[in-house]
Amino acid sequence: MDREINTENPTAGMQGYRAPHVCKLVGITYRQLDYWARTDLLQPSLRAAEGSGTQRLYSFSDLVQLRMIKGLLDAGLHLNRIRQAVDWLREQEIDQPLSEANLLSDGSTILASFDREGTQEYLMDALQRGQGVFAIAVGQIQRDLEGELLDFAPKAIQAELPLAELQSGSEAATS
């Protein structure tokens, strides 16, 4: 297997993945991986290549981010648009933008969804430099409404009796 212990900081105990294994796991070519590292789309977090004979060493988090890039490419996005989104996410002080944010795409745009500091989750258009996107979390609305209905149920039962009397009274008047 192409994994090795991070020898630069052995106390970290982190295992890393070399380029050939990364390419197999992610489903990309070595040429793509090399280009993305050289152009700073995604640098290996454990060890960068430092001249002839050294190999890059990628972490598991790097693999997740590389798979996200591959998925966005497979969805039809061009690499320059993915790069724009990653750059914007980095500006938002997200350390590992492709593993800390949930990304959605329709093939032409990239929406980023994240929950910060316990606030409500929200969507931003990563290609429009953070343009807000209107979204409604139906599941959350349903859970909130169910809770409110539990509080409302006793009041509704009390109000039901006069309503039934009114309906029976109007039926008697029309007969």
Backbone as JSON Lines, residues from 0, in Angstrom:
{"i":0,"aa":"M","n":[0.85,-1.17,0.0],"ca":[0.0,0.0,0.0],"c":[0.89,1.23,0.0]}
{"i":1,"aa":"D","n":[0.45,2.33,-0.64],"ca":[1.25,3.54,-0.75],"c":[0.96,4.51,0.39]}
{"i":2,"aa":"R","n":[1.01,4.0,1.63],"ca":[0.86,4.85,2.8],"c":[2.17,4.82,3.56]}
{"i":3,"aa":"E","n":[2.46,5.92,4.2],"ca":[3.66,5.94,5.03],"c":[3.44,6.87,6.19]}
{"i":4,"aa":"I","n":[4.24,6.69,7.21],"ca":[4.18,7.56,8.39],"c":[4.84,8.89,8.03]}
{"i":5,"aa":"N","n":[4.28,9.95,8.53],"ca":[4.86,11.27,8.33],"c":[6.17,11.34,9.1]}
{"i":6,"aa":"T","n":[7.29,11.23,8.39],"ca":[8.6,11.18,9.04],"c":[9.1,12.55,9.47]}
{"i":7,"aa":"E","n":[8.53,13.63,8.94],"ca":[8.96,14.97,9.33],"c":[8.5,15.3,10.74]}
{"i":8,"aa":"N","n":[7.37,14.72,11.15],"ca":[6.85,14.94,12.49],"c":[6.31,13.62,13.01]}
{"i":9,"aa":"P","n":[7.19,12.7,13.42],"ca":[6.75,11.37,13.8],"c":[5.81,11.37,15.0]}
{"i":10,"aa":"T","n":[5.84,12.41,15.83],"ca":[4.95,12.44,16.99],"c":[3.5,12.68,16.58]}
{"i":11,"aa":"A","n":[3.31,13.22,15.4],"ca":[1.94,13.46,14.93],"c":[1.2,12.15,14.7]}
{"i":12,"aa":"G","n":[1.92,11.09,14.33],"ca":[1.3,9.78,14.13],"c":[0.34,9.72,12.95]}
{"i":13,"aa":"M","n":[0.35,10.71,12.1],"ca":[-0.56,10.72,10.97],"c":[0.02,9.88,9.84]}
{"i":14,"aa":"Q","n":[-0.83,9.15,9.19],"ca":[-0.4,8.4,8.02],"c":[-0.78,9.2,6.79]}
{"i":15,"aa":"G","n":[0.03,9.06,5.78],"ca":[-0.23,9.79,4.56],"c":[-0.29,8.87,3.36]}
{"i":16,"aa":"Y","n":[-0.71,9.43,2.25],"ca":[-0.88,8.68,1.01],"c":[-0.01,9.32,-0.06]}
{"i":17,"aa":"R","n":[0.75,8.5,-0.76],"ca":[1.58,8.98,-1.86],"c":[0.75,9.11,-3.13]}
{"i":18,"aa":"A","n":[1.28,9.85,-4.07],"ca":[0.56,10.2,-5.29],"c":[-0.04,9.02,-6.05]}
{"i":19,"aa":"P","n":[0.68,7.91,-6.28],"ca":[0.06,6.83,-7.05],"c":[-1.22,6.27,-6.41]}
{"i":20,"aa":"H","n":[-1.2,6.15,-5.09],"ca":[-2.39,5.64,-4.4],"c":[-3.5,6.68,-4.4]}
{"i":21,"aa":"V","n":[-3.13,7.94,-4.23],"ca":[-4.11,9.03,-4.26],"c":[-4.84,9.03,-5.6]}
{"i":22,"aa":"C","n":[-4.08,8.89,-6.68],"ca":[-4.69,8.9,-8.02],"c":[-5.7,7.76,-8.17]}
{"i":23,"aa":"K","n":[-5.35,6.58,-7.68],"ca":[-6.27,5.43,-7.75],"c":[-7.52,5.68,-6.92]}
{"i":24,"aa":"L","n":[-7.34,6.16,-5.69],"ca":[-8.47,6.37,-4.79],"c":[-9.42,7.46,-5.29]}
{"i":25,"aa":"V","n":[-8.86,8.49,-5.86],"ca":[-9.67,9.64,-6.28],"c":[-10.2,9.46,-7.7]}
{"i":26,"aa":"G","n":[-9.48,8.69,-8.52],"ca":[-9.92,8.5,-9.89],"c":[-9.43,9.58,-10.84]}
{"i":27,"aa":"I","n":[-8.22,10.07,-10.57],"ca":[-7.63,11.1,-11.43],"c":[-6.26,10.62,-11.9]}
{"i":28,"aa":"T","n":[-5.7,11.34,-12.85],"ca":[-4.37,11.0,-13.35],"c":[-3.31,11.69,-12.5]}
{"i":29,"aa":"Y","n":[-2.09,11.15,-12.59],"ca":[-0.98,11.78,-11.88],"c":[-0.77,13.2,-12.41]}
{"i":30,"aa":"R","n":[-0.96,13.37,-13.69],"ca":[-0.78,14.69,-14.3],"c":[-1.75,15.71,-13.7]}
{"i":31,"aa":"Q","n":[-3.01,15.3,-13.48],"ca":[-3.98,16.2,-12.85],"c":[-3.54,16.54,-11.42]}
{"i":32,"aa":"L","n":[-3.19,15.52,-10.66],"ca":[-2.78,15.73,-9.27],"c":[-1.59,16.67,-9.19]}
{"i":33,"aa":"D","n":[-0.61,16.46,-10.04],"ca":[0.58,17.3,-10.06],"c":[0.23,18.74,-10.42]}
{"i":34,"aa":"Y","n":[-0.62,18.91,-11.42],"ca":[-1.02,20.25,-11.85],"c":[-1.76,20.97,-10.73]}
{"i":35,"aa":"W","n":[-2.68,20.29,-10.07],"ca":[-3.45,20.91,-9.0],"c":[-2.55,21.32,-7.84]}
{"i":36,"aa":"A","n":[-1.52,20.54,-7.55],"ca":[-0.59,20.89,-6.48],"c":[0.31,22.07,-6.9]}
{"i":37,"aa":"R","n":[0.81,22.02,-8.13],"ca":[1.71,23.09,-8.6],"c":[0.99,24.42,-8.74]}
{"i":38,"aa":"T","n":[-0.29,24.39,-9.06],"ca":[-1.05,25.64,-9.24],"c":[-1.81,26.04,-7.99]}
{"i":39,"aa":"D","n":[-1.56,25.35,-6.89],"ca":[-2.11,25.68,-5.57],"c":[-3.63,25.51,-5.47]}
{"i":40,"aa":"L","n":[-4.2,24.65,-6.29],"ca":[-5.61,24.33,-6.09],"c":[-5.75,23.52,-4.82]}
{"i":41,"aa":"L","n":[-4.87,22.54,-4.65],"ca":[-4.85,21.76,-3.42],"c":[-3.42,21.25,-3.18]}
{"i":42,"aa":"Q","n":[-2.78,21.8,-2.17],"ca":[-1.45,21.36,-1.78],"c":[-1.59,20.19,-0.8]}
{"i":43,"aa":"P","n":[-0.69,19.22,-0.87],"ca":[-0.73,18.14,0.13],"c":[-0.45,18.71,1.51]}
{"i":44,"aa":"S","n":[-1.23,18.3,2.49],"ca":[-1.08,18.91,3.82],"c":[0.01,18.26,4.67]}
{"i":45,"aa":"L","n":[0.44,17.06,4.31],"ca":[1.46,16.41,5.14],"c":[2.88,16.68,4.65]}
{"i":46,"aa":"R","n":[3.09,16.64,3.35],"ca":[4.44,16.91,2.83],"c":[4.34,17.32,1.36]}
{"i":47,"aa":"A","n":[4.91,18.47,1.07],"ca":[4.98,18.94,-0.32],"c":[6.23,18.37,-0.97]}
{"i":48,"aa":"A","n":[6.23,18.32,-2.29],"ca":[7.43,17.89,-3.02],"c":[8.48,18.98,-2.88]}
{"i":49,"aa":"E","n":[9.68,18.57,-2.53],"ca":[10.76,19.54,-2.34],"c":[11.95,19.16,-3.21]}
{"i":50,"aa":"G","n":[11.74,19.2,-4.5],"ca":[12.82,18.88,-5.42],"c":[12.79,17.44,-5.87]}
{"i":51,"aa":"S","n":[13.79,17.07,-6.62],"ca":[13.87,15.75,-7.21],"c":[14.0,14.66,-6.14]}
{"i":52,"aa":"G","n":[13.22,13.61,-6.29],"ca":[13.31,12.46,-5.4],"c":[12.38,12.49,-4.2]}
{"i":53,"aa":"T","n":[11.75,13.64,-3.92],"ca":[10.8,13.68,-2.8],"c":[9.39,13.51,-3.34]}
{"i":54,"aa":"Q","n":[8.55,12.92,-2.54],"ca":[7.17,12.7,-2.95],"c":[6.23,13.49,-2.06]}
{"i":55,"aa":"R","n":[5.14,13.93,-2.66],"ca":[4.11,14.59,-1.89],"c":[3.42,13.53,-1.02]}
{"i":56,"aa":"L","n":[2.95,13.98,0.13],"ca":[2.25,13.08,1.03],"c":[0.92,13.73,1.41]}
{"i":57,"aa":"Y","n":[-0.17,13.05,1.06],"ca":[-1.52,13.58,1.23],"c":[-2.2,12.96,2.45]}
{"i":58,"aa":"S","n":[-2.99,13.74,3.14],"ca":[-3.77,13.25,4.29],"c":[-5.13,12.75,3.81]}
{"i":59,"aa":"F","n":[-5.87,12.13,4.72],"ca":[-7.22,11.68,4.4],"c":[-8.1,12.87,4.02]}
{"i":60,"aa":"S","n":[-7.96,13.97,4.75],"ca":[-8.73,15.17,4.43],"c":[-8.42,15.67,3.02]}
{"i":61,"aa":"D","n":[-7.16,15.57,2.62],"ca":[-6.78,15.94,1.25],"c":[-7.53,15.06,0.24]}
{"i":62,"aa":"L","n":[-7.64,13.76,0.56],"ca":[-8.36,12.84,-0.34],"c":[-9.81,13.26,-0.49]}
{"i":63,"aa":"V","n":[-10.43,13.66,0.61],"ca":[-11.83,14.1,0.57],"c":[-11.96,15.31,-0.34]}
{"i":64,"aa":"Q","n":[-11.05,16.27,-0.18],"ca":[-11.11,17.47,-0.99],"c":[-10.84,17.18,-2.47]}
{"i":65,"aa":"L","n":[-9.91,16.27,-2.74],"ca":[-9.62,15.89,-4.13],"c":[-10.82,15.2,-4.77]}
{"i":66,"aa":"R","n":[-11.5,14.36,-3.98],"ca":[-12.71,13.71,-4.51],"c":[-13.79,14.74,-4.82]}
{"i":67,"aa":"M","n":[-13.87,15.79,-3.99],"ca":[-14.85,16.84,-4.23],"c":[-14.53,17.56,-5.54]}
{"i":68,"aa":"I","n":[-13.26,17.86,-5.77],"ca":[-12.86,18.49,-7.03],"c":[-13.22,17.59,-8.2]}
{"i":69,"aa":"K","n":[-12.92,16.32,-8.09],"ca":[-13.23,15.35,-9.15],"c":[-14.74,15.3,-9.38]}
{"i":70,"aa":"G","n":[-15.52,15.3,-8.3],"ca":[-16.98,15.28,-8.43],"c":[-17.52,16.51,-9.14]}
{"i":71,"aa":"L","n":[-16.95,17.67,-8.83],"ca":[-17.39,18.9,-9.49],"c":[-17.01,18.88,-10.97]}
{"i":72,"aa":"L","n":[-15.83,18.35,-11.28],"ca":[-15.44,18.21,-12.69],"c":[-16.4,17.26,-13.41]}
{"i":73,"aa":"D","n":[-16.74,16.15,-12.75],"ca":[-17.67,15.18,-13.33],"c":[-19.06,15.78,-13.52]}
{"i":74,"aa":"A","n":[-19.42,16.76,-12.69],"ca":[-20.72,17.42,-12.8],"c":[-20.75,18.43,-13.95]}
{"i":75,"aa":"G","n":[-19.59,18.63,-14.6],"ca":[-19.55,19.5,-15.76],"c":[-18.94,20.87,-15.52]}
{"i":76,"aa":"L","n":[-18.46,21.13,-14.31],"ca":[-17.84,22.42,-14.04],"c":[-16.42,22.45,-14.57]}
{"i":77,"aa":"H","n":[-16.02,23.6,-15.05],"ca":[-14.65,23.78,-15.52],"c":[-13.74,24.02,-14.33]}
{"i":78,"aa":"L","n":[-12.5,23.63,-14.46],"ca":[-11.53,23.75,-13.38],"c":[-11.38,25.19,-12.91]}
{"i":79,"aa":"N","n":[-11.42,26.15,-13.82],"ca":[-11.26,27.54,-13.4],"c":[-12.42,28.0,-12.52]}
{"i":80,"aa":"R","n":[-13.63,27.48,-12.74],"ca":[-14.77,27.82,-11.88],"c":[-14.62,27.16,-10.51]}
{"i":81,"aa":"I","n":[-14.11,25.94,-10.49],"ca":[-13.86,25.26,-9.22],"c":[-12.81,26.04,-8.44]}
{"i":82,"aa":"R","n":[-11.78,26.48,-9.13],"ca":[-10.72,27.26,-8.5],"c":[-11.28,28.56,-7.91]}
{"i":83,"aa":"Q","n":[-12.18,29.24,-8.64],"ca":[-12.81,30.46,-8.13],"c":[-13.56,30.17,-6.83]}
{"i":84,"aa":"A","n":[-14.31,29.08,-6.81],"ca":[-15.08,28.72,-5.63],"c":[-14.16,28.41,-4.45]}
{"i":85,"aa":"V","n":[-13.1,27.66,-4.7],"ca":[-12.14,27.31,-3.63],"c":[-11.47,28.58,-3.1]}
{"i":86,"aa":"D","n":[-11.09,29.48,-3.99],"ca":[-10.47,30.73,-3.56],"c":[-11.42,31.53,-2.67]}
{"i":87,"aa":"W","n":[-12.69,31.63,-3.07],"ca":[-13.67,32.36,-2.27],"c":[-13.86,31.69,-0.91]}
{"i":88,"aa":"L","n":[-13.93,30.36,-0.9],"ca":[-14.09,29.65,0.37],"c":[-12.89,29.88,1.28]}
{"i":89,"aa":"R","n":[-11.7,29.92,0.72],"ca":[-10.5,30.2,1.52],"c":[-10.56,31.61,2.11]}
{"i":90,"aa":"E","n":[-11.1,32.56,1.35],"ca":[-11.26,33.93,1.85],"c":[-12.21,33.98,3.04]}
{"i":91,"aa":"Q","n":[-13.1,33.01,3.15],"ca":[-14.05,32.94,4.26],"c":[-13.43,32.31,5.5]}
{"i":92,"aa":"E","n":[-12.12,32.15,5.47],"ca":[-11.35,31.58,6.58],"c":[-11.77,30.15,6.88]}
{"i":93,"aa":"I","n":[-11.99,29.41,5.82],"ca":[-12.27,27.98,5.95],"c":[-10.97,27.27,5.6]}
{"i":94,"aa":"D","n":[-10.4,26.56,6.56],"ca":[-9.09,25.93,6.38],"c":[-9.08,24.92,5.25]}
{"i":95,"aa":"Q","n":[-10.05,24.03,5.25],"ca":[-10.12,22.99,4.23],"c":[-11.47,23.12,3.54]}
{"i":96,"aa":"P","n":[-11.55,24.06,2.6],"ca":[-12.84,24.46,2.05],"c":[-13.65,23.34,1.41]}
{"i":97,"aa":"L","n":[-13.0,22.35,0.85],"ca":[-13.76,21.31,0.17],"c":[-14.17,20.16,1.09]}
{"i":98,"aa":"S","n":[-13.76,20.2,2.34],"ca":[-14.24,19.18,3.25],"c":[-15.04,19.77,4.4]}
{"i":99,"aa":"E","n":[-14.99,21.09,4.6],"ca":[-15.75,21.72,5.67],"c":[-17.07,22.31,5.19]}
{"i":100,"aa":"A","n":[-17.22,22.5,3.92],"ca":[-18.47,23.06,3.38],"c":[-19.16,21.98,2.55]}
{"i":101,"aa":"N","n":[-20.47,22.03,2.53],"ca":[-21.22,21.17,1.64],"c":[-21.4,21.93,0.34]}
{"i":102,"aa":"L","n":[-20.99,21.33,-0.76],"ca":[-21.08,22.0,-2.05],"c":[-22.16,21.36,-2.89]}
{"i":103,"aa":"L","n":[-22.93,22.2,-3.55],"ca":[-23.99,21.76,-4.45],"c":[-23.74,22.39,-5.8]}
{"i":104,"aa":"S","n":[-24.05,21.66,-6.86],"ca":[-23.83,22.22,-8.19],"c":[-24.89,21.72,-9.15]}
{"i":105,"aa":"D","n":[-25.27,22.58,-10.08],"ca":[-26.16,22.19,-11.16],"c":[-25.39,22.06,-12.47]}
{"i":106,"aa":"G","n":[-24.08,22.11,-12.39],"ca":[-23.23,22.01,-13.57],"c":[-22.77,23.35,-14.08]}
{"i":107,"aa":"S","n":[-23.38,24.44,-13.58],"ca":[-22.92,25.75,-14.02],"c":[-22.54,26.66,-12.86]}
{"i":108,"aa":"T","n":[-23.04,26.39,-11.69],"ca":[-22.69,27.19,-10.53],"c":[-22.38,26.27,-9.36]}
{"i":109,"aa":"I","n":[-21.78,26.83,-8.34],"ca":[-21.44,26.08,-7.13],"c":[-22.03,26.81,-5.94]}
{"i":110,"aa":"L","n":[-22.86,26.13,-5.18],"ca":[-23.41,26.69,-3.97],"c":[-22.71,26.06,-2.78]}
{"i":111,"aa":"A","n":[-22.37,26.86,-1.81],"ca":[-21.71,26.37,-0.6],"c":[-22.69,26.52,0.56]}
{"i":112,"aa":"S","n":[-22.78,25.46,1.34],"ca":[-23.65,25.45,2.5],"c":[-22.8,25.12,3.71]}
{"i":113,"aa":"F","n":[-22.87,25.95,4.73],"ca":[-22.14,25.65,5.95],"c":[-22.87,26.22,7.15]}
{"i":114,"aa":"D","n":[-22.59,25.63,8.29],"ca":[-23.18,26.05,9.56],"c":[-22.05,26.6,10.41]}
{"i":115,"aa":"R","n":[-22.11,27.86,10.73],"ca":[-21.04,28.48,11.52],"c":[-21.55,28.84,12.91]}
{"i":116,"aa":"E","n":[-20.81,28.44,13.9],"ca":[-21.03,28.83,15.28],"c":[-22.48,28.66,15.72]}
{"i":117,"aa":"G","n":[-23.08,27.54,15.35],"ca":[-24.42,27.23,15.8],"c":[-25.52,28.03,15.13]}
{"i":118,"aa":"T","n":[-25.18,28.81,14.12],"ca":[-26.21,29.59,13.42],"c":[-26.93,28.69,12.43]}
{"i":119,"aa":"Q","n":[-28.01,29.17,11.89],"ca":[-28.77,28.43,10.89],"c":[-27.91,28.19,9.66]}
{"i":120,"aa":"E","n":[-28.03,27.03,9.08],"ca":[-27.28,26.72,7.87],"c":[-27.78,27.63,6.74]}
{"i":121,"aa":"Y","n":[-26.86,28.07,5.9],"ca":[-27.24,28.95,4.81],"c":[-26.47,28.61,3.54]}
{"i":122,"aa":"L","n":[-26.98,29.06,2.41],"ca":[-26.36,28.82,1.12],"c":[-25.78,30.11,0.57]}
{"i":123,"aa":"M","n":[-24.61,29.99,-0.03],"ca":[-23.98,31.12,-0.69],"c":[-23.51,30.65,-2.06]}
{"i":124,"aa":"D","n":[-23.6,31.51,-3.04],"ca":[-23.11,31.21,-4.37],"c":[-21.61,31.47,-4.38]}
{"i":125,"aa":"A","n":[-20.83,30.42,-4.43],"ca":[-19.38,30.54,-4.35],"c":[-18.78,31.17,-5.6]}
{"i":126,"aa":"L","n":[-19.48,31.16,-6.7],"ca":[-18.95,31.76,-7.93],"c":[-19.34,33.22,-8.06]}
{"i":127,"aa":"Q","n":[-20.29,33.67,-7.25],"ca":[-20.7,35.08,-7.28],"c":[-20.17,35.81,-6.06]}
{"i":128,"aa":"R","n":[-19.03,35.33,-5.54],"ca":[-18.34,35.96,-4.42],"c":[-19.25,36.09,-3.19]}
{"i":129,"aa":"G","n":[-20.04,35.05,-2.93],"ca":[-20.83,35.0,-1.71],"c":[-22.23,35.55,-1.81]}
{"i":130,"aa":"Q","n":[-22.75,35.68,-3.01],"ca":[-24.13,36.12,-3.19],"c":[-25.04,35.15,-2.44]}
{"i":131,"aa":"G","n":[-25.9,35.69,-1.59],"ca":[-26.82,34.85,-0.82],"c":[-27.83,34.18,-1.74]}
{"i":132,"aa":"V","n":[-28.22,32.99,-1.38],"ca":[-29.19,32.22,-2.15],"c":[-30.34,31.91,-1.22]}
{"i":133,"aa":"F","n":[-31.55,32.15,-1.66],"ca":[-32.73,31.87,-0.86],"c":[-32.95,30.37,-0.77]}
{"i":134,"aa":"A","n":[-33.06,29.88,0.43],"ca":[-33.29,28.45,0.63],"c":[-34.17,28.26,1.85]}
{"i":135,"aa":"I","n":[-35.03,27.28,1.78],"ca":[-35.9,26.94,2.9],"c":[-35.62,25.49,3.26]}
{"i":136,"aa":"A","n":[-35.28,25.26,4.52],"ca":[-35.04,23.91,5.0],"c":[-36.38,23.31,5.42]}
{"i":137,"aa":"V","n":[-36.98,22.54,4.55],"ca":[-38.31,22.0,4.78],"c":[-38.33,21.09,6.0]}
{"i":138,"aa":"G","n":[-37.3,20.28,6.17],"ca":[-37.25,19.38,7.32],"c":[-37.29,20.14,8.63]}
{"i":139,"aa":"Q","n":[-36.56,21.26,8.72],"ca":[-36.55,22.06,9.94],"c":[-37.91,22.71,10.17]}
{"i":140,"aa":"I","n":[-38.54,23.19,9.1],"ca":[-39.87,23.79,9.23],"c":[-40.86,22.74,9.74]}
{"i":141,"aa":"Q","n":[-40.77,21.54,9.21],"ca":[-41.67,20.46,9.63],"c":[-41.47,20.15,11.11]}
{"i":142,"aa":"R","n":[-40.22,20.04,11.56],"ca":[-39.95,19.74,12.98],"c":[-40.45,20.87,13.88]}
{"i":143,"aa":"D","n":[-40.23,22.13,13.47],"ca":[-40.71,23.27,14.25],"c":[-42.23,23.27,14.34]}
{"i":144,"aa":"L","n":[-42.88,23.01,13.21],"ca":[-44.34,23.01,13.17],"c":[-44.92,21.88,14.01]}
{"i":145,"aa":"E","n":[-44.29,20.71,13.98],"ca":[-44.76,19.6,14.81],"c":[-44.7,19.96,16.28]}
{"i":146,"aa":"G","n":[-43.61,20.63,16.69],"ca":[-43.48,21.07,18.08],"c":[-44.54,22.09,18.45]}
{"i":147,"aa":"E","n":[-44.81,23.02,17.56],"ca":[-45.82,24.03,17.81],"c":[-47.22,23.41,17.87]}
{"i":148,"aa":"L","n":[-47.45,22.41,17.04],"ca":[-48.77,21.75,17.06],"c":[-49.01,21.02,18.37]}
{"i":149,"aa":"L","n":[-47.96,20.47,18.96],"ca":[-48.12,19.82,20.26],"c":[-48.57,20.82,21.31]}
{"i":150,"aa":"D","n":[-48.04,22.04,21.25],"ca":[-48.47,23.1,22.17],"c":[-49.87,23.59,21.81]}
{"i":151,"aa":"F","n":[-50.21,23.58,20.55],"ca":[-51.47,24.12,20.06],"c":[-52.62,23.13,20.24]}
{"i":152,"aa":"A","n":[-52.34,21.82,20.27],"ca":[-53.38,20.79,20.3],"c":[-54.39,20.97,21.42]}
{"i":153,"aa":"P","n":[-54.0,21.19,22.68],"ca":[-55.02,21.36,23.72],"c":[-55.92,22.57,23.46]}
{"i":154,"aa":"K","n":[-55.37,23.64,22.93],"ca":[-56.17,24.83,22.62],"c":[-57.13,24.54,21.48]}
{"i":155,"aa":"A","n":[-56.7,23.76,20.5],"ca":[-57.54,23.44,19.36],"c":[-58.71,22.57,19.79]}
{"i":156,"aa":"I","n":[-58.48,21.65,20.72],"ca":[-59.56,20.78,21.2],"c":[-60.58,21.62,21.94]}
{"i":157,"aa":"Q","n":[-60.13,22.59,22.74],"ca":[-61.05,23.46,23.46],"c":[-61.85,24.31,22.49]}
{"i":158,"aa":"A","n":[-61.26,24.78,21.44],"ca":[-61.95,25.63,20.47],"c":[-62.86,24.82,19.57]}
{"i":159,"aa":"E","n":[-62.68,23.52,19.49],"ca":[-63.46,22.68,18.59],"c":[-64.92,22.59,19.03]}
{"i":160,"aa":"L","n":[-65.18,22.55,20.32],"ca":[-66.53,22.4,20.83],"c":[-67.44,23.55,20.41]}
{"i":161,"aa":"P","n":[-67.07,24.81,20.62],"ca":[-67.95,25.89,20.18],"c":[-68.14,25.91,18.67]}
{"i":162,"aa":"L","n":[-67.12,25.54,17.91],"ca":[-67.23,25.51,16.46],"c":[-68.26,24.46,16.04]}
{"i":163,"aa":"A","n":[-68.23,23.29,16.68],"ca":[-69.19,22.23,16.36],"c":[-70.61,22.67,16.7]}
{"i":164,"aa":"E","n":[-70.76,23.38,17.82],"ca":[-72.09,23.87,18.2],"c":[-72.6,24.88,17.19]}
{"i":165,"aa":"L","n":[-71.69,25.73,16.69],"ca":[-72.08,26.72,15.69],"c":[-72.54,26.04,14.4]}
{"i":166,"aa":"Q","n":[-71.81,25.01,13.99],"ca":[-72.17,24.3,12.76],"c":[-73.51,23.6,12.92]}
{"i":167,"aa":"S","n":[-73.76,22.96,14.06],"ca":[-75.04,22.26,14.25],"c":[-76.18,23.26,14.34]}
{"i":168,"aa":"G","n":[-75.89,24.43,14.9],"ca":[-76.93,25.47,15.0],"c":[-77.27,26.02,13.64]}
{"i":169,"aa":"S","n":[-76.29,26.16,12.73],"ca":[-76.59,26.69,11.4],"c":[-77.28,25.66,10.55]}
{"i":170,"aa":"E","n":[-77.03,24.38,10.8],"ca":[-77.74,23.32,10.05],"c":[-79.21,23.28,10.45]}
{"i":171,"aa":"A","n":[-79.48,23.52,11.73],"ca":[-80.88,23.51,12.21],"c":[-81.64,24.7,11.62]}
{"i":172,"aa":"A","n":[-80.94,25.84,11.44],"ca":[-81.6,27.03,10.92],"c":[-81.91,26.87,9.43]}
{"i":173,"aa":"T","n":[-81.15,26.07,8.69],"ca":[-81.41,25.93,7.26],"c":[-82.43,24.84,6.99]}
{"i":174,"aa":"S","n":[-82.79,24.02,7.98],"ca":[-83.74,22.94,7.74],"c":[-85.15,23.37,7.83]}
